[in-house]
């Protein structure tokens, strides 16, 4: 396997594990030094003035602002591995350079005060705030306090701290799950795969307030990554093995204990030293209590009032549907991934004919397909990008079972049908095989592979037959841009690499999108790309987009987002 793509494939494997159900991860023991942070704490730091905060919100706020949550899917609470639910926590205590506005979808300043991009869209220069202090929670005094750097003075977030975080995630011996997200940085992938050195990673810090990132290719949508915790800060004067690292933060919330999964509960309190930024102003909740228990019976805990909001797995969702009391608190929202059919070897008969591919898409009844799935719930997907992200509906190839009668299918055909070995993909693969066999009389030979291997198999083994394969595309960040990048990646759409499918207009539109800074104009380019991909050339068939299901009390104001939740905007309200 090409080791430059191994970790990107491994990240998709992790997602599929989460689809099948969270698994408990082994926890490293906590160093006793984690509790000894006094030496780094400024003993006589000036306490911030606690003036009344004017909180702009659409909610009628309750007097008490305490929220109780539950998180059961986790590796740890570090930016290097943060994904899904635990990203909700990490981005509160260690926010990145930017934050997406939930209404306008624009990316607003947080650690970065401003930024510039070069004409070739390959160099991004960020001006970093100089007034964001590092803090820690003193359990003895039950106060949030500033911490000191090596010079004994209050430490503030610097460009060097952000560079330290990026290089820490890319360290090839740290095995960070999120390293692949940084491969867009020039030299990053080579460093992580031991094909290059740390000095070749193109991140510069000309001063404590200037961060310069050079990319390996143009990327006008780079800001979508910079709100993730991979672009947070790390106290660069400390070694990564120092136990105090888990106790230091700077965001609008601070953990009352070191942020590790060795605790059954994590409590976050407001950071009085937090400076209001355009992208991340004063939060509403005063305290967030988070149960971190893999095997917690969340339905009973919700009934008993122990938790106020929780994301449900599929079994829990089905149970809630049958419980009239709990069902009144059910909130459904679009999730963060979809399942698709991609064609393989489109140079071979009969799928070298676009009319055949169109017919294969036409006979799929997505509603029926969804109804038959016990392992996943979602909504029918017409386009490559879900309508909830696009903000408008996409008209894909409609269901038309009669199209098979207009197609000459007298000649026999044998197809490979490849999917990873998780149950949801097995069931979908079987349903598709039955539909196509019944409509066209073709034989489909299913192959179940572990996810880390089957993409390689597409490129090396299954080349003598036409084929289709099931693939998951995920929203790694807010916005559709990363899904398009991974589509172009040879580890997902292998017919592009093989040269079996190419569309000059599609390629030109993608290149234009990579240069277009205006989000609305970039979306228009993507719309046309989607039309080519789904309706005209028909090289991908969208099937379904996963739904997420929550139980949320009526006195909790919350907007559920697909990638991670902006808990700073949640509130206890008067219903």
C-alpha positions as CSV (number, residue, x, y, z in Angstrom):
1,X,0.0,0.0,0.0
2,X,1.2,3.5,-0.7
3,X,1.9,4.8,2.8
4,X,1.2,8.4,1.8
5,X,-2.5,7.4,1.5
6,X,-2.6,4.8,4.2
7,X,-3.5,7.2,7.0
8,X,-6.1,8.9,4.9
9,X,-7.8,5.5,4.4
10,X,-7.3,4.7,8.0
11,X,-9.3,7.8,8.9
12,X,-12.2,6.6,6.8
13,X,-12.0,3.3,8.5
14,X,-12.3,5.0,11.9
15,X,-15.5,6.7,10.6
16,X,-16.9,3.3,9.6
17,X,-16.1,1.9,13.0
18,X,-18.1,4.8,14.5
19,X,-21.0,4.0,12.2
20,X,-21.0,0.4,13.4
21,X,-20.9,1.6,17.0
22,X,-18.4,3.2,19.3
23,X,-15.8,1.0,20.9
24,X,-14.0,1.5,24.2
25,X,-10.4,2.6,23.7
26,X,-7.5,1.8,26.0
27,X,-6.6,4.7,28.2
28,X,-3.0,5.6,29.2
29,X,-2.5,6.2,32.9
30,X,-2.4,9.7,34.1
31,X,1.0,10.9,35.3
32,X,0.9,12.1,38.8
33,X,2.4,15.4,37.7
34,X,-1.0,16.2,36.1
35,X,-2.2,17.5,39.4
36,X,0.9,19.4,40.1
37,X,0.6,22.6,38.1
38,X,1.3,25.1,40.9
39,X,4.8,25.8,39.6
40,X,3.4,27.1,36.3
41,X,0.6,29.1,37.9
42,X,1.0,32.8,38.5
43,X,0.4,33.0,42.2
44,X,-0.5,36.6,42.2
45,X,-2.2,37.0,38.8
46,X,-4.7,39.8,38.5
47,X,-8.2,38.5,38.6
48,X,-10.4,39.7,35.8
49,X,-13.3,42.0,36.6
50,X,-16.5,40.1,36.5
51,X,-18.7,42.6,34.9
52,X,-22.2,41.7,33.7
53,X,-22.1,40.4,30.2
54,X,-24.5,41.5,27.5
55,X,-25.3,38.3,25.8
56,X,-27.0,38.6,22.4
57,X,-29.2,35.6,21.9
58,X,-32.5,34.7,20.3
59,X,-33.5,32.8,23.4
60,X,-35.4,33.8,26.5
61,X,-32.7,32.8,28.9
62,X,-33.3,30.9,32.2
63,X,-31.6,32.1,35.3
64,X,-29.4,29.0,35.8
65,X,-27.1,28.3,32.9
66,X,-25.8,24.7,33.5
67,X,-26.0,22.0,30.9
68,X,-25.5,18.2,31.4
69,X,-24.3,16.2,28.4
70,X,-23.1,12.7,27.6
71,X,-20.3,11.7,25.3
72,X,-19.6,8.0,24.5
73,X,-17.6,8.1,21.3
74,X,-14.0,9.1,22.0
75,X,-10.4,8.3,21.7
76,X,-9.1,11.1,23.8
77,X,-9.7,14.8,24.2
78,X,-6.7,16.0,22.2
79,X,-6.8,18.0,19.0
80,X,-4.6,15.3,17.4
81,X,-7.4,12.8,17.6
82,X,-10.6,15.0,18.2
83,X,-13.5,13.9,16.0
84,X,-17.3,14.1,16.3
85,X,-18.6,14.5,19.8
86,X,-15.3,15.1,21.5
87,X,-14.6,17.8,19.0
88,X,-17.5,19.6,20.6
89,X,-15.5,19.8,23.8
90,X,-12.0,20.4,22.4
91,X,-13.1,23.4,20.3
92,X,-14.4,25.1,23.4
93,X,-11.2,24.9,25.4
94,X,-8.7,25.0,22.4
95,X,-10.4,26.8,19.6
96,X,-8.7,27.3,16.2
97,X,-7.9,30.3,14.1
98,X,-11.5,30.9,12.9
99,X,-15.1,29.9,13.6
100,X,-17.9,29.5,11.1
101,X,-20.9,31.7,11.7
102,X,-23.9,29.4,11.8
103,X,-26.1,31.9,9.9
104,X,-23.9,33.4,7.3
105,X,-21.6,30.4,7.0
106,X,-18.6,32.8,6.8
107,X,-15.5,32.1,8.7
108,X,-14.8,34.7,11.4
109,X,-11.7,35.6,13.4
110,X,-10.9,33.7,16.7
111,X,-7.1,33.3,17.3
112,X,-6.4,34.9,14.0
113,X,-7.2,38.6,14.0
114,X,-7.0,38.8,10.2
115,X,-5.5,37.0,7.2
116,X,-4.3,37.5,3.7
117,X,-3.9,35.0,0.8
118,X,-1.5,35.2,-2.1
119,X,-2.7,35.6,-5.7
120,X,-1.9,32.0,-6.4
121,X,-3.9,30.9,-3.3
122,X,-1.0,28.9,-2.0
123,X,0.2,31.1,0.8
124,X,-2.0,32.1,3.7
125,X,-0.7,34.7,6.2
126,X,-2.5,35.0,9.5
127,X,-2.1,37.8,12.0
128,X,-2.5,36.2,15.5
129,X,-4.0,38.0,18.4
130,X,-1.6,38.9,21.2
131,X,-4.1,39.1,24.0
132,X,-5.3,35.5,24.5
133,X,-3.8,34.3,27.8
134,X,-3.0,30.7,28.7
135,X,-5.0,29.6,31.7
136,X,-5.5,26.7,34.1
137,X,-8.1,25.8,36.7
138,X,-6.8,25.8,40.3
139,X,-8.8,23.1,42.1
140,X,-7.7,24.3,45.5
141,X,-9.1,27.8,45.0
142,X,-11.7,26.8,42.4
143,X,-10.5,29.7,40.3
144,X,-9.3,30.0,36.7
145,X,-5.8,31.5,36.8
146,X,-3.3,32.6,34.2
147,X,-0.1,30.6,33.8
148,X,3.4,31.7,33.3
149,X,5.9,31.0,30.6
150,X,9.6,30.2,31.1
151,X,10.2,33.8,32.0
152,X,7.7,33.8,34.8
153,X,5.5,36.3,33.1
154,X,1.9,35.6,31.9
155,X,1.9,33.5,28.8
156,X,-0.1,34.4,25.8
157,X,-0.9,32.4,22.7
158,X,1.6,33.0,20.0
159,X,2.2,32.0,16.4
160,X,4.9,29.7,17.7
161,X,2.3,27.9,19.8
162,X,0.1,27.3,16.7
163,X,3.1,26.1,14.7
164,X,3.9,23.7,17.6
165,X,0.4,22.2,17.5
166,X,0.6,21.7,13.8
167,X,4.0,20.0,13.9
168,X,2.9,17.9,16.9
169,X,0.0,16.5,14.9
170,X,2.3,15.8,12.0
171,X,5.0,14.1,14.1
172,X,5.3,10.7,12.4
173,X,5.9,9.0,15.8
174,X,2.9,10.6,17.4
175,X,0.4,8.6,15.2
176,X,-2.1,11.4,15.2
177,X,-5.4,10.4,13.6
178,X,-6.0,13.9,12.3
179,X,-2.7,14.3,10.6
180,X,-4.2,13.7,7.1
181,X,-6.2,16.9,7.4
182,X,-3.0,18.8,7.2
183,X,-1.6,17.2,4.1
184,X,-2.6,20.3,2.1
185,X,0.4,22.0,3.8
186,X,3.5,21.8,1.6
187,X,5.8,19.2,3.0
188,X,3.3,17.9,5.6
189,X,2.5,14.5,4.1
190,X,6.1,13.8,3.3
191,X,7.1,14.5,6.9
192,X,4.3,12.4,8.4
193,X,5.1,9.4,6.1
194,X,8.9,9.7,6.8
195,X,9.6,10.8,3.3
196,X,10.7,14.3,4.4
197,X,11.9,16.2,7.4
198,X,10.2,18.6,9.8
199,X,12.3,21.5,8.4
200,X,10.6,20.9,5.0
201,X,7.1,21.5,6.4
202,X,6.2,24.9,5.0
203,X,5.0,26.7,8.2
204,X,6.7,30.0,9.0
205,X,6.5,32.2,12.1
206,X,8.3,35.5,11.3
207,X,7.1,36.9,14.6
208,X,4.9,36.0,17.6
209,X,1.9,37.4,15.8
210,X,2.5,36.1,12.3
211,X,1.8,32.6,11.0
212,X,2.5,31.9,7.3
213,X,1.3,28.6,5.8
214,X,2.4,27.5,2.4
215,X,0.1,25.0,0.6
216,X,1.1,22.3,-1.9
217,X,-1.7,23.4,-4.3
218,X,-4.1,26.4,-4.6
219,X,-6.9,26.3,-2.0
220,X,-9.3,29.2,-1.8
221,X,-11.4,27.3,0.8
222,X,-8.5,26.8,3.3
223,X,-10.3,28.6,6.1
224,X,-12.7,25.7,6.5
225,X,-9.9,23.8,8.1
226,X,-8.6,26.6,10.3
227,X,-11.6,26.4,12.6
228,X,-10.8,22.9,13.6
229,X,-8.8,22.2,16.7
230,X,-5.8,21.0,14.6
231,X,-5.2,24.8,14.2
232,X,-5.4,25.4,17.9
233,X,-2.4,26.3,20.0
234,X,0.0,24.2,22.1
235,X,2.1,25.7,24.9
236,X,5.4,25.7,23.0
237,X,7.6,26.2,26.0
238,X,6.5,22.7,27.3
239,X,7.4,19.3,26.1
240,X,4.5,17.2,24.8
241,X,5.1,14.7,27.5
242,X,4.7,17.2,30.3
243,X,1.6,16.4,32.3
244,X,0.7,20.1,32.6
245,X,-0.2,20.2,28.9
246,X,-3.6,18.6,29.6
247,X,-4.4,21.3,32.1
248,X,-3.6,24.3,30.0
249,X,-6.1,26.0,27.7
250,X,-7.2,29.4,26.6
251,X,-10.7,29.2,25.1
252,X,-14.0,30.5,26.4
253,X,-14.2,27.4,28.7
254,X,-11.7,25.7,31.0
255,X,-11.8,22.2,32.3
256,X,-11.8,21.8,36.1
257,X,-9.7,18.7,35.6
258,X,-7.0,17.8,33.0
259,X,-8.8,17.0,29.7
260,X,-8.2,13.3,29.6
261,X,-10.7,10.4,29.3
262,X,-9.5,9.0,32.6
263,X,-12.3,10.9,34.3
264,X,-15.9,9.7,34.2
265,X,-17.0,13.4,34.0
266,X,-15.5,16.5,32.5
267,X,-16.7,19.8,33.8
268,X,-16.2,23.0,31.8
269,X,-16.6,26.4,33.4
270,X,-16.4,29.8,31.8
271,X,-12.9,31.3,31.4
272,X,-13.1,34.9,32.8
273,X,-9.9,35.7,30.9
274,X,-11.4,34.9,27.5
275,X,-11.3,37.9,25.1
276,X,-14.3,38.3,23.0
277,X,-13.6,37.7,19.4
278,X,-15.8,38.2,16.3
279,X,-16.1,34.4,15.7
280,X,-16.3,33.3,19.3
281,X,-17.8,35.9,21.7
282,X,-18.9,35.4,25.3
283,X,-20.6,32.0,25.7
284,X,-24.0,31.7,27.3
285,X,-23.7,28.6,29.5
286,X,-21.9,29.1,32.8
287,X,-21.0,25.5,33.2
288,X,-21.1,22.3,31.1
289,X,-21.0,18.9,32.8
290,X,-20.1,16.1,30.4
291,X,-20.4,12.4,31.3
292,X,-17.8,10.3,29.5
293,X,-19.0,6.8,29.9
294,X,-19.0,4.4,27.0
295,X,-21.6,2.1,28.4
296,X,-23.9,4.7,30.0
297,X,-27.6,4.0,29.7
298,X,-28.4,7.4,28.3
299,X,-32.2,6.8,27.9
300,X,-32.6,6.1,31.6
301,X,-30.3,9.0,32.5
302,X,-32.4,11.3,30.3
303,X,-35.6,10.1,31.9
304,X,-34.1,10.6,35.4
305,X,-33.0,14.1,34.6
306,X,-29.3,13.3,34.8
307,X,-28.5,14.6,31.3
308,X,-30.2,17.3,29.2
309,X,-29.0,16.4,25.7
310,X,-27.5,13.4,24.1
311,X,-26.7,12.1,20.6
312,X,-28.3,8.6,20.1
313,X,-27.0,5.5,18.3
314,X,-29.3,3.7,15.9
315,X,-30.6,1.2,18.5
316,X,-31.5,4.0,21.0
317,X,-33.2,5.9,18.2
318,X,-35.4,3.0,17.4
319,X,-36.3,2.6,21.1
320,X,-37.1,6.2,21.4
321,X,-39.5,6.0,18.5
322,X,-41.5,3.5,20.5
323,X,-41.5,5.6,23.7
324,X,-44.1,8.4,23.6
325,X,-42.5,10.2,26.5
326,X,-39.0,10.3,25.1
327,X,-40.2,10.8,21.5
328,X,-41.4,14.3,22.3
329,X,-37.8,15.3,23.0
330,X,-36.4,13.8,19.7
331,X,-34.6,16.1,17.4
332,X,-33.4,14.8,13.9
333,X,-30.8,16.6,11.9
334,X,-28.5,15.9,8.9
335,X,-25.4,14.0,9.9
336,X,-21.8,14.3,8.5
337,X,-21.5,11.5,5.9
338,X,-23.2,9.9,3.0
339,X,-23.0,6.5,1.1
340,X,-22.5,6.4,-2.6
341,X,-22.0,4.0,-5.5
342,X,-19.0,4.7,-7.7
343,X,-18.3,3.0,-11.0
344,X,-15.0,1.3,-11.6
345,X,-13.5,0.5,-15.0
346,X,-15.8,2.7,-16.9
347,X,-13.7,1.9,-20.0
348,X,-15.2,-1.6,-20.1
349,X,-18.5,-2.8,-21.5
350,X,-21.3,-2.3,-20.7
351,X,-20.6,0.6,-18.3
352,X,-18.5,2.4,-20.9
353,X,-21.9,3.5,-22.2
354,X,-23.3,6.5,-20.2
355,X,-26.9,5.3,-21.0
356,X,-26.2,2.1,-19.2
357,X,-24.9,3.9,-16.1
358,X,-27.9,6.3,-16.3
359,X,-30.2,3.3,-16.4
360,X,-28.5,1.7,-13.4
361,X,-29.0,4.9,-11.4
362,X,-32.7,5.1,-12.6
363,X,-33.8,1.8,-11.2
364,X,-32.7,2.5,-7.6
365,X,-35.6,3.5,-5.4
366,X,-33.8,5.3,-2.6
367,X,-36.8,5.4,-0.3
368,X,-37.2,1.6,-0.5
369,X,-33.5,1.2,0.0
370,X,-33.6,3.3,3.2
371,X,-36.6,1.5,4.5
372,X,-34.8,-1.8,4.3
373,X,-31.8,-0.7,6.4
374,X,-31.7,-1.6,10.1
375,X,-28.2,-0.4,10.8
376,X,-28.6,3.2,9.5
377,X,-31.2,5.9,9.1
378,X,-31.0,8.8,6.8
379,X,-32.5,10.7,3.9
380,X,-32.5,9.9,0.2
381,X,-29.6,11.7,-1.5
382,X,-30.0,13.0,-5.0
383,X,-26.7,14.9,-5.4
384,X,-23.1,14.5,-4.3
385,X,-23.6,17.3,-1.7
386,X,-26.6,17.0,0.6
387,X,-29.2,19.8,0.2
388,X,-28.7,20.8,3.8
389,X,-25.1,21.9,3.1
390,X,-25.8,23.3,-0.4
391,X,-28.7,25.3,0.8
392,X,-30.8,24.4,-2.2
393,X,-32.3,21.1,-3.6
394,X,-30.5,19.2,-6.3
395,X,-32.4,17.3,-9.0
396,X,-30.7,14.1,-9.6
397,X,-31.6,11.1,-11.8
398,X,-35.2,10.3,-10.8
399,X,-36.5,6.8,-10.0
400,X,-37.8,5.2,-13.2
401,X,-37.9,1.4,-13.2
402,X,-39.3,1.3,-16.8
403,X,-36.0,2.6,-18.2
404,X,-34.7,-1.0,-18.1
405,X,-37.2,-2.0,-20.8
406,X,-35.6,0.5,-23.2
407,X,-32.1,-0.8,-22.7
408,X,-30.6,-3.7,-24.7
409,X,-29.4,-6.1,-22.1
410,X,-29.3,-9.3,-24.1
411,X,-25.6,-9.7,-23.7
412,X,-24.5,-11.2,-20.4
413,X,-22.3,-9.1,-18.1
414,X,-20.4,-9.8,-14.9
415,X,-19.8,-7.1,-12.4
416,X,-17.6,-6.8,-9.3
417,X,-19.4,-5.2,-6.4
418,X,-16.9,-4.2,-3.7
419,X,-17.8,-2.9,-0.3
420,X,-16.2,-2.8,3.2
421,X,-17.2,-5.5,5.6
422,X,-19.5,-3.5,7.9
423,X,-23.1,-4.7,8.0
424,X,-24.7,-1.6,6.7
425,X,-22.7,-1.8,3.5
426,X,-23.3,-5.5,3.1
427,X,-27.1,-5.0,3.3
428,X,-27.0,-2.1,0.8
429,X,-24.7,-4.1,-1.6
430,X,-27.1,-7.0,-1.5
431,X,-30.2,-4.8,-2.1
432,X,-28.5,-3.1,-5.1
433,X,-27.3,-6.5,-6.5
434,X,-30.9,-7.8,-6.3
435,X,-32.3,-4.7,-8.1
436,X,-29.8,-4.7,-10.9
437,X,-30.0,-8.5,-11.4
438,X,-33.8,-8.3,-11.5
439,X,-33.9,-5.4,-13.9
440,X,-31.0,-6.2,-16.3
441,X,-30.2,-9.9,-15.7
442,X,-26.6,-9.2,-14.9
443,X,-24.6,-11.1,-12.4
444,X,-22.9,-9.2,-9.5
445,X,-20.1,-10.8,-7.5
446,X,-19.8,-9.1,-4.1
447,X,-16.4,-8.8,-2.4
448,X,-16.3,-7.7,1.2
449,X,-13.0,-6.2,2.3
450,X,-11.6,-4.4,5.3
451,X,-11.7,-0.7,4.5
452,X,-8.0,-0.3,4.7
453,X,-7.4,-2.7,1.8
454,X,-10.3,-2.6,-0.6
455,X,-9.4,0.7,-2.3
456,X,-6.0,-0.7,-3.1
457,X,-7.7,-3.8,-4.5
458,X,-9.7,-1.6,-6.8
459,X,-6.5,-0.3,-8.3
460,X,-4.5,-3.6,-8.4
461,X,-6.7,-6.6,-8.6
462,X,-10.2,-6.1,-9.9
463,X,-9.3,-4.7,-13.3
464,X,-10.6,-7.4,-15.7
465,X,-14.3,-6.7,-15.0
466,X,-16.6,-3.7,-14.9
467,X,-17.6,-2.9,-11.4
468,X,-19.2,-0.7,-8.8
469,X,-18.2,-0.1,-5.2
470,X,-19.8,1.5,-2.1
471,X,-17.9,4.5,-0.6
472,X,-18.5,6.9,2.2
473,X,-17.8,10.6,1.8
474,X,-17.6,12.6,5.0
475,X,-17.8,16.3,5.9
476,X,-14.5,16.6,7.7
477,X,-15.1,20.4,8.1
478,X,-17.9,22.8,7.7
479,X,-18.6,23.4,4.0
480,X,-18.6,21.1,1.0
481,X,-15.0,21.9,-0.2
482,X,-13.3,18.9,1.5
483,X,-15.7,16.4,0.0
484,X,-14.7,17.6,-3.5
485,X,-11.0,17.4,-2.6
486,X,-11.4,13.8,-1.5
487,X,-13.4,12.9,-4.6
488,X,-10.4,14.0,-6.6
489,X,-8.1,12.0,-4.5
490,X,-7.0,8.8,-6.1
491,X,-7.7,6.8,-2.9
492,X,-11.4,7.4,-3.4
493,X,-12.2,7.9,-7.1
494,X,-9.8,5.4,-8.6
495,X,-11.1,5.7,-12.2
496,X,-9.7,9.2,-12.3
497,X,-6.2,7.9,-11.4
498,X,-6.5,5.1,-14.0
499,X,-7.5,7.6,-16.6
500,X,-10.7,5.7,-17.3
501,X,-12.9,8.8,-16.7
502,X,-11.9,12.3,-17.4
503,X,-14.0,15.4,-18.2
504,X,-12.2,18.5,-19.3
505,X,-15.0,20.8,-18.2
506,X,-15.1,19.1,-14.7
507,X,-11.4,19.5,-14.2
508,X,-11.4,23.1,-15.3
509,X,-14.3,23.9,-12.9
510,X,-12.4,22.3,-10.0
511,X,-9.3,24.3,-10.8
512,X,-11.4,27.5,-10.9
513,X,-13.1,26.6,-7.6
514,X,-9.7,26.2,-6.0
515,X,-8.9,29.8,-6.9
516,X,-12.3,31.4,-6.1
517,X,-12.4,33.2,-2.8
518,X,-16.1,34.2,-3.1
519,X,-18.0,31.4,-1.4
520,X,-21.2,31.9,-3.4
521,X,-19.3,31.9,-6.7
522,X,-17.4,28.8,-5.7
523,X,-20.7,27.1,-4.9
524,X,-21.9,27.8,-8.4
525,X,-18.8,26.1,-9.8
526,X,-19.5,23.1,-7.6
527,X,-23.1,23.0,-8.7
528,X,-22.0,22.6,-12.3
529,X,-19.4,20.0,-11.4
530,X,-22.2,18.1,-9.6
531,X,-24.4,18.2,-12.7
532,X,-21.6,16.6,-14.7
533,X,-20.7,14.0,-12.1
534,X,-24.2,12.8,-11.2
535,X,-26.6,13.6,-14.2
536,X,-24.5,13.9,-17.3
537,X,-21.5,11.5,-17.1
538,X,-23.1,9.4,-14.3
539,X,-20.0,8.2,-12.7
540,X,-21.3,8.3,-9.1
541,X,-24.7,7.5,-7.7
542,X,-25.7,9.2,-4.4
543,X,-27.7,6.9,-2.2
544,X,-28.3,8.2,1.3
545,X,-27.1,10.9,3.8
546,X,-26.9,9.8,7.4
547,X,-29.2,11.5,10.0
548,X,-28.2,12.2,13.5
549,X,-30.7,11.8,16.3
550,X,-30.7,13.7,19.6
551,X,-32.7,13.8,22.8
552,X,-32.9,17.5,23.9
553,X,-35.0,18.9,26.7
554,X,-37.5,21.6,25.9
555,X,-35.7,24.0,28.2
556,X,-32.4,23.7,26.1
557,X,-31.9,26.0,23.2
558,X,-29.7,24.2,20.7
559,X,-29.0,24.2,16.9
560,X,-27.7,20.8,15.8
561,X,-24.9,21.1,13.2
562,X,-23.5,18.3,11.1
563,X,-19.8,18.3,11.9
564,X,-19.5,19.5,15.5
565,X,-21.7,21.4,17.9
566,X,-21.0,25.0,18.7
567,X,-21.9,24.6,22.4
568,X,-21.0,28.3,23.1
569,X,-24.4,29.1,21.4
570,X,-26.4,26.6,23.4
571,X,-28.4,27.8,26.4
572,X,-30.9,26.9,29.1
573,X,-34.1,28.7,28.2
574,X,-37.6,29.4,29.4
575,X,-39.7,27.2,27.1
